[in-house]
């Protein structure tokens, strides 16, 4: 008997607030996963970073890892994103055009480990500019990052 084949249709977005002089970046990751047949949303999350110095590359990887972490073994995942560099890296197994591993292995290797261990088939595709799900996700992730930055500034002002 063949194992059940699961499919996930997903969107992933990583965002980093523009860095002000003398400040490190604050980022957020977000994802939406749904059943492609029923369009039922099975997971949705936006997470502001707890530390600074993360960029959009790392935030995007963390968003994709959030999707991969909830998939049962042998799931087929198609994730839509607008970061073409990350999309290419995912589809190439994080091996660059010189045949060497991409930089930032501490971020992408956990994603690869889960993908390989669970025998997931992960494909990244370009989200269209008119993709309403992607555009809504972007708004929520940006709001999460701004909220995190606001809370940090407010907390530090209260401490003074």
C-alpha positions as CSV (number, residue, x, y, z in Angstrom):
1,X,0.0,0.0,0.0
2,X,1.4,3.4,-1.0
3,X,1.6,6.1,1.7
4,X,-0.9,8.9,1.4
5,X,0.3,11.7,-0.8
6,X,-0.2,15.1,0.8
7,X,0.1,18.4,-1.1
8,X,0.5,21.9,0.3
9,X,0.1,25.1,-1.6
10,X,2.0,27.8,0.3
11,X,3.2,31.4,0.3
12,X,6.3,32.5,2.1
13,X,7.6,36.1,2.7
14,X,10.6,37.5,4.6
15,X,10.9,41.2,5.3
16,X,13.5,43.4,6.9
17,X,12.8,47.0,7.9
18,X,15.0,49.5,6.1
19,X,18.1,49.9,8.3
20,X,18.6,53.4,9.7
21,X,22.1,54.7,10.2
22,X,23.5,53.3,13.5
23,X,20.7,50.6,13.7
24,X,20.6,47.0,12.8
25,X,17.7,45.5,10.8
26,X,14.5,44.1,12.3
27,X,12.9,41.4,10.3
28,X,9.8,39.3,10.2
29,X,8.8,36.0,8.5
30,X,5.4,34.8,7.5
31,X,3.7,32.0,5.7
32,X,0.3,30.6,4.7
33,X,-0.3,27.0,3.8
34,X,-3.4,25.5,2.4
35,X,-4.9,22.4,0.9
36,X,-4.7,23.0,-2.9
37,X,-7.9,21.0,-3.5
38,X,-10.2,22.6,-1.0
39,X,-8.3,25.9,-0.6
40,X,-8.7,25.4,3.2
41,X,-5.9,27.3,5.1
42,X,-4.1,24.8,7.3
43,X,-1.5,27.2,8.8
44,X,-0.8,30.9,8.8
45,X,1.7,32.7,10.9
46,X,3.7,36.0,11.1
47,X,6.7,36.1,13.4
48,X,8.8,39.2,14.1
49,X,12.4,38.5,14.8
50,X,13.5,38.5,18.4
51,X,17.0,39.7,17.4
52,X,18.3,42.2,15.0
53,X,20.8,41.7,12.1
54,X,18.6,39.3,10.1
55,X,18.0,40.2,6.5
56,X,15.3,39.3,4.0
57,X,17.3,36.2,2.9
58,X,17.3,34.7,6.4
59,X,13.7,35.8,7.0
60,X,12.6,34.2,3.8
61,X,14.3,31.0,4.7
62,X,12.7,31.0,8.1
63,X,9.2,31.4,6.4
64,X,9.8,28.4,4.2
65,X,11.1,26.4,7.1
66,X,7.8,27.2,8.9
67,X,5.9,25.5,6.1
68,X,8.3,22.6,5.8
69,X,8.1,21.9,9.6
70,X,4.4,21.3,9.5
71,X,4.4,18.9,6.5
72,X,4.0,15.1,7.0
73,X,6.5,12.8,5.2
74,X,6.4,12.7,1.4
75,X,4.4,15.9,1.1
76,X,4.6,17.8,-2.2
77,X,5.0,21.5,-1.4
78,X,4.7,24.3,-3.9
79,X,5.7,27.6,-2.2
80,X,5.1,31.0,-3.9
81,X,7.5,33.8,-3.1
82,X,8.7,37.0,-4.6
83,X,12.4,36.7,-3.7
84,X,13.9,35.3,-7.0
85,X,17.3,34.7,-5.5
86,X,15.9,32.6,-2.6
87,X,13.6,30.8,-5.0
88,X,16.5,29.9,-7.2
89,X,18.6,28.7,-4.2
90,X,15.8,26.5,-3.0
91,X,15.3,24.9,-6.4
92,X,19.0,24.3,-6.7
93,X,19.3,22.7,-3.3
94,X,21.3,25.8,-2.0
95,X,24.2,25.0,-4.4
96,X,25.4,28.0,-6.4
97,X,26.4,28.2,-10.0
98,X,30.0,27.4,-9.1
99,X,28.8,24.1,-7.6
100,X,29.5,25.3,-4.0
101,X,27.1,25.7,-1.1
102,X,25.4,29.1,-0.8
103,X,26.5,31.4,2.0
104,X,24.4,31.5,5.2
105,X,24.5,27.7,5.7
106,X,23.5,28.1,9.4
107,X,20.1,29.4,8.1
108,X,19.4,27.0,5.2
109,X,20.9,23.7,6.4
110,X,18.1,23.1,9.0
111,X,15.6,23.6,6.1
112,X,17.4,21.1,3.9
113,X,17.7,18.6,6.8
114,X,14.0,18.5,7.4
115,X,13.2,18.4,3.7
116,X,15.6,15.4,3.2
117,X,14.5,13.6,6.4
118,X,10.8,13.9,5.6
119,X,11.3,13.1,1.9
120,X,9.5,16.3,1.0
121,X,9.3,17.6,-2.6
122,X,9.8,21.3,-2.3
123,X,9.5,23.6,-5.3
124,X,9.6,27.4,-5.2
125,X,7.8,29.4,-7.8
126,X,7.4,33.2,-8.5
127,X,4.3,34.8,-7.0
128,X,2.6,37.1,-9.4
129,X,2.2,40.8,-8.5
130,X,-1.6,40.3,-8.6
131,X,-1.5,37.3,-6.2
132,X,-4.0,38.4,-3.5
133,X,-2.9,35.8,-0.9
134,X,0.8,36.9,-1.3
135,X,-0.1,40.6,-1.1
136,X,-2.2,40.1,2.1
137,X,0.7,38.1,3.6
138,X,3.2,40.9,2.8
139,X,1.0,43.4,4.6
140,X,0.7,41.2,7.7
141,X,4.4,40.4,7.8
142,X,5.4,44.1,7.4
143,X,2.9,45.0,10.2
144,X,4.4,42.3,12.4
145,X,7.9,43.7,11.8
146,X,6.8,47.3,12.5
147,X,5.0,46.2,15.6
148,X,8.1,44.5,16.9
149,X,10.3,47.6,16.2
150,X,7.7,49.8,17.9
151,X,7.6,47.5,21.0
152,X,11.4,47.6,21.3
153,X,11.6,51.4,21.0
154,X,8.8,51.8,23.5
155,X,10.3,49.4,26.0
156,X,13.8,51.0,25.8
157,X,12.2,54.5,26.2
158,X,10.3,53.3,29.3
159,X,13.6,51.9,30.7
160,X,15.3,55.4,30.5
